[in-house]
């Protein structure tokens, strides 16, 4: 993907749990951070430094690790503050850098960056003196990842290794991920959009029946998490003077419970790591943290979701919907019935049926929706 903003089809990766650092916790950011640290400490194959050289390198590596750790900690705190304050004051800061320029966080991160730059300079000098020309390829890779690191607080990308994404609160610079052919994807969108008019049935349909509550959650890292924060399958946002996300109690073990989902069409768009990644240098990467990297977006057209409830759960869900600004089922969100109702998924309509005890959510647009993400383990990437 070229330097700059993403194309019209907004292939920006939603702020889901897959990504663990960065301002919006974008997918892949955790792998970039780990990869950059790996490059910091990478030595040429068959390297044989003297004991004194190795001791000096170890000290410099430790100094850089400490500086990067502090930078990461403060960066995450600053990004969290930005997300919170920008949500309360929409439009005040067009991007993350504007927020840094007008708050004390800018000075904190600037101090951290100076410490990182100094540690980098010291370590690069030692590497070059010790390994000479054998270190050239690693040094080139390090210059790229260091540039990306410094640009994470910028207002715009400065190299092809970075790209700009748009979020509800502002723009962020993140490591580049390039999609497969967008021309092919555009043709798929055009074809899928004509499906209903041509009386083509949905390409994908499936139903979750009663008994979902009997699923062995211990076999899923998603359901076995001990800290859920705001991750609920049925949820409401807002109401009673707050924008807090709250769980909606629904009895999924009831015989009346069921979820039917259909998509007019589903496809994938492959993702490739940008020029910050050099697979030829992965010879020593062990991936001890078990990180994953995004490999494809799963994209659907015209989803329809129907949920059936028992009487008590229907009343609970409808009451939450009626008093909230937004109501959600899984990854789908609709405008609630409360005051100040709004939804980031404004193309969705909802129909509540008190006789059938059901809720039907339909997408009235032909806008593609990102519904999932495929990932791979970096340690298995061919070199």
C-alpha positions in Angstrom: 0.0 0.0 0.0 1.4 3.4 -0.9 2.4 5.9 1.7 -0.7 7.9 2.9 -4.3 7.1 3.7 -6.0 3.8 3.0 -8.1 3.5 -0.2 -11.8 4.2 -0.3 -12.7 0.7 0.8 -11.8 1.3 4.4 -9.7 -1.7 5.1 -8.7 -0.4 8.4 -8.5 -3.1 11.1 -11.2 -2.7 13.7 -10.0 -2.2 17.3 -10.7 -5.7 18.4 -8.9 -7.8 20.9 -6.5 -9.2 18.4 -4.2 -6.2 18.6 -2.6 -5.4 21.9 -0.7 -2.2 21.7 -0.7 1.1 19.9 -3.2 4.0 20.2 -6.2 2.1 18.9 -4.8 -1.4 19.8 -4.6 -2.2 16.0 -4.1 -5.7 15.0 -0.5 -6.5 14.2 0.9 -3.7 16.3 1.9 -6.2 19.0 3.8 -8.2 16.4 5.5 -5.1 15.0 6.7 -4.1 18.5 8.0 -7.6 19.1 9.7 -7.7 15.7 11.3 -4.3 16.3 12.7 -5.5 19.6 13.9 -8.6 17.9 15.8 -6.5 15.3 17.2 -4.4 18.1 19.0 -7.5 19.5 19.7 -9.4 16.3 23.3 -10.3 15.6 24.6 -11.7 12.3 24.6 -15.4 11.8 27.8 -17.2 12.9 28.8 -14.0 14.8 31.8 -14.5 17.1 32.4 -11.3 19.2 35.2 -11.3 21.8 34.1 -11.5 25.5 34.7 -7.8 26.0 32.7 -6.9 22.9 29.9 -9.1 23.9 29.8 -7.6 27.4 29.6 -4.1 26.0 26.8 -5.1 23.6 24.8 -6.8 26.4 25.0 -3.5 28.4 23.9 -1.4 25.4 21.1 -3.9 24.6 19.8 -3.7 28.2 19.9 0.1 28.1 17.9 0.2 24.9 15.4 -2.3 26.2 14.8 -0.2 29.2 14.3 2.9 27.1 11.9 1.2 24.7 10.0 -0.3 27.6 9.4 3.2 29.1 8.5 4.6 25.7 6.0 1.8 25.2 4.5 2.3 28.6 4.1 6.1 28.2 2.9 5.7 24.6 0.1 3.4 25.7 -0.9 5.7 28.5 -0.9 8.7 26.3 -3.0 6.9 23.6 -5.5 5.8 26.2 -5.8 9.3 27.5 -6.3 10.6 23.9 -9.1 8.0 23.2 -10.9 8.9 26.5 -10.6 12.7 26.1 -11.3 12.7 22.4 -14.5 10.7 23.0 -15.7 13.3 25.4 -14.6 16.2 23.2 -15.1 15.1 19.6 -13.3 17.1 17.0 -11.0 18.9 19.4 -7.9 17.0 18.2 -7.9 15.9 14.5 -5.2 13.4 15.2 -3.0 11.9 17.9 -0.1 14.4 17.3 -2.4 17.4 17.9 -3.3 15.9 21.2 0.4 15.5 22.1 1.2 19.0 21.0 -1.3 20.5 23.4 -0.9 18.3 26.5 1.9 17.3 28.8 2.0 13.9 27.1 4.0 15.4 24.2 6.9 16.4 26.5 6.8 12.9 28.2 7.1 11.1 24.9 9.7 13.5 23.5 11.9 12.8 26.6 11.4 9.0 26.1 12.2 9.3 22.4 15.5 11.1 23.1 16.5 8.3 25.5 15.7 5.7 22.9 17.6 7.6 20.2 20.7 7.8 22.5 20.6 4.1 23.3 20.1 3.2 19.7 23.1 5.3 18.6 25.3 3.6 21.2 24.2 0.1 20.2 24.5 0.7 16.5 28.1 2.0 17.0 29.0 -1.2 18.9 27.4 -3.4 16.3 29.1 -1.7 13.4 32.5 -1.8 15.1 32.1 -5.5 16.1 30.4 -7.0 13.0 31.4 -4.6 10.1 29.8 -5.4 6.8 28.0 -8.5 8.3 25.7 -6.1 10.1 24.7 -4.0 7.1 21.4 -5.9 6.4 20.3 -5.8 10.0 21.2 -2.2 10.3 19.1 -1.3 7.3 16.1 -3.2 8.9 16.7 -1.4 12.2 16.6 2.0 10.6 13.2 1.2 9.1 11.6 -0.1 12.3 13.1 2.8 14.3 11.5 5.2 11.7 8.1 3.5 12.1 8.4 3.7 15.9 9.1 7.5 15.8 6.2 8.0 13.4 3.6 6.4 15.7 3.1 9.8 17.3 3.1 11.7 14.0 0.2 13.2 12.1 1.1 11.6 8.8 3.2 8.8 7.5 6.8 9.6 6.4 7.7 6.4 4.6 6.1 3.4 2.8 6.5 1.4 6.0 3.8 3.4 7.6 0.1 4.1 6.8 -2.6 6.3 8.2 -5.9 4.9 9.6 -9.1 6.7 10.5 -10.9 6.0 13.7 -14.0 7.5 15.3 -11.8 9.8 17.4 -9.1 10.7 15.0 -6.3 9.5 12.7 -3.3 7.3 13.7 -0.1 6.3 12.0 0.5 2.6 12.2 2.9 0.0 10.6 1.9 -0.7 7.0 -0.2 -3.7 6.0 -0.9 -4.1 2.3 -4.1 -5.8 0.9 -4.4 -8.0 -2.1 -5.9 -6.7 -5.3 -8.5 -4.1 -4.5 -9.7 -4.2 -8.1 -10.7 -7.8 -7.6 -12.4 -6.9 -4.3 -14.3 -4.0 -5.9 -15.6 -6.4 -8.6 -16.8 -8.8 -5.9 -18.6 -5.9 -4.1 -20.4 -4.9 -7.4 -21.5 -8.5 -8.0 -22.6 -9.1 -4.5 -24.6 -5.9 -4.4 -26.8 -7.1 -7.3 -27.6 -10.5 -5.6 -30.9 -9.6 -4.0 -32.2 -8.0 -7.2 -31.3 -11.1 -9.1 -33.0 -13.3 -6.5 -29.8 -14.9 -5.4 -30.0 -16.5 -2.0 -27.5 -15.6 0.7 -24.2 -17.3 0.2 -23.7 -18.1 3.9 -26.4 -19.0 6.4 -26.1 -20.6 9.8 -28.0 -21.0 13.0 -27.0 -21.2 16.7 -29.7 -23.1 18.6 -30.5 -23.6 22.3 -27.7 -25.3 24.1 -25.1 -22.7 23.2 -24.7 -22.3 26.9 -23.5 -25.9 27.1 -20.4 -25.2 24.9 -17.1 -26.1 26.6 -15.8 -22.6 27.1 -12.6 -23.9 28.5 -11.6 -25.0 25.1 -11.7 -21.4 23.8 -9.1 -18.8 24.8 -11.8 -16.2 24.0 -14.4 -17.5 26.4 -11.9 -18.7 29.1 -10.6 -15.1 29.7 -11.0 -14.0 33.2 -11.2 -10.3 32.5 -13.9 -9.4 30.0 -13.9 -5.6 30.3 -16.6 -4.5 27.9 -16.7 -7.6 25.7 -20.3 -8.9 25.9 -22.3 -10.8 23.2 -25.5 -8.9 24.1 -24.7 -5.3 25.2 -26.1 -1.8 25.5 -24.3 1.5 25.5 -25.5 4.7 27.2 -28.7 5.4 29.0 -29.2 6.8 32.5 -26.7 9.6 31.8 -23.7 7.4 30.9 -22.0 6.0 27.9 -20.8 2.9 29.7 -21.1 -0.5 27.9 -23.3 -2.9 29.9 -24.0 -6.6 29.5 -27.6 -7.5 28.7 -28.8 -10.7 30.4 -30.0 -13.3 27.9 -30.6 -16.9 28.7 -28.8 -18.7 26.0 -29.6 -22.1 27.5 -33.3 -21.6 27.0 -35.1 -23.8 24.4 -36.4 -20.6 22.9 -33.0 -19.1 22.3 -31.6 -19.1 18.8 -29.5 -16.9 16.5 -29.8 -17.1 12.7 -27.2 -15.2 10.6 -27.0 -14.9 6.9 -24.6 -13.0 4.6 -25.4 -12.2 1.0 -21.7 -12.9 0.1 -18.5 -13.4 2.0 -14.9 -13.1 0.8 -11.4 -12.5 2.2 -8.8 -9.9 1.4 -5.3 -11.0 2.0 -3.0 -8.8 4.1 0.8 -8.6 3.8 3.2 -7.0 6.2 4.7 -3.8 4.8 8.4 -3.0 4.1 9.2 -2.8 7.8 9.3 -6.6 7.8 12.3 -8.5 6.4 11.6 -12.3 6.3 15.3 -13.0 5.5 16.2 -11.8 9.0 13.8 -14.2 10.8 16.4 -16.9 11.3 16.6 -16.4 15.1 13.0 -15.4 15.9 11.4 -17.8 18.4 8.1 -16.0 19.1 8.1 -16.9 22.9 5.0 -14.8 23.5 3.0 -16.8 20.9 2.1 -13.7 19.0 0.0 -13.8 15.8 0.0 -11.5 12.8 -3.0 -10.6 10.6 -3.1 -12.5 7.3 -6.5 -11.8 5.9 -9.7 -9.8 6.5 -13.0 -11.6 6.3 -15.5 -9.3 4.7 -19.3 -9.8 4.3 -22.1 -8.1 2.4 -25.7 -7.5 3.6 -25.8 -9.4 6.9 -29.1 -10.3 8.5 -29.3 -11.5 12.1 -32.4 -12.8 13.8 -32.4 -13.6 17.5 -35.3 -15.5 19.3 -35.6 -15.2 23.1 -37.6 -16.6 26.0 -40.1 -14.1 27.3 -37.9 -12.9 30.2 -34.8 -12.5 28.0 -36.9 -10.6 25.4 -38.1 -8.2 27.9 -34.6 -7.7 29.3 -33.1 -7.1 25.9 -36.0 -4.8 24.7 -35.8 -2.8 27.9 -32.0 -2.4 27.5 -32.5 -1.3 23.9 -35.3 1.1 24.7 -33.2 3.0 27.3 -29.8 2.9 25.6 -28.2 4.9 22.8 -26.9 1.8 21.1 -27.6 -1.9 21.4 -25.4 -4.7 20.2 -25.5 -8.4 19.3 -22.0 -9.8 18.8 -20.2 -7.6 16.3 -23.4 -5.9 15.1 -24.6 -2.7 16.7 -27.8 -0.7 16.1 -29.1 2.6 17.3 -31.0 2.2 20.6 -34.3 3.6 21.5 -33.1 6.0 24.2 -32.3 9.7 24.0 -29.2 10.6 22.0 -29.3 7.4 20.1 -26.6 6.8 17.7 -24.6 3.9 16.3 -21.3 3.5 14.4 -23.3 1.0 12.2 -26.0 3.4 11.1 -26.9 1.3 8.0 -28.4 -1.4 10.3 -32.2 -1.4 11.0 -33.9 -3.4 13.7 -37.3 -4.9 14.1 -38.6 -6.1 17.5 -41.5 -8.6 17.5 -43.2 -9.0 20.9 -45.4 -11.9 19.6 -42.5 -14.0 18.1 -40.2 -12.8 20.9 -37.6 -12.0 18.3 -35.2 -9.3 17.1 -34.2 -9.0 13.4 -31.2 -6.8 12.5 -30.7 -6.1 8.8 -28.1 -4.1 6.8 -29.9 -1.9 4.3 -26.7 -0.8 2.6 -24.3 -2.3 0.1 -21.3 -1.3 2.2 -18.9 -4.2 2.9 -18.5 -5.1 6.6 -15.4 -6.5 8.2 -16.6 -9.4 10.3 -13.4 -11.2 11.1 -9.6 -11.5 10.9 -7.4 -14.5 9.9 -4.1 -14.7 11.6 -0.9 -16.7 11.4 2.0 -17.4 13.7 5.1 -15.3 12.7 7.4 -18.2 13.7 5.9 -20.2 10.9 6.4 -17.6 8.1 8.7 -18.9 5.4 12.0 -17.2 5.1 
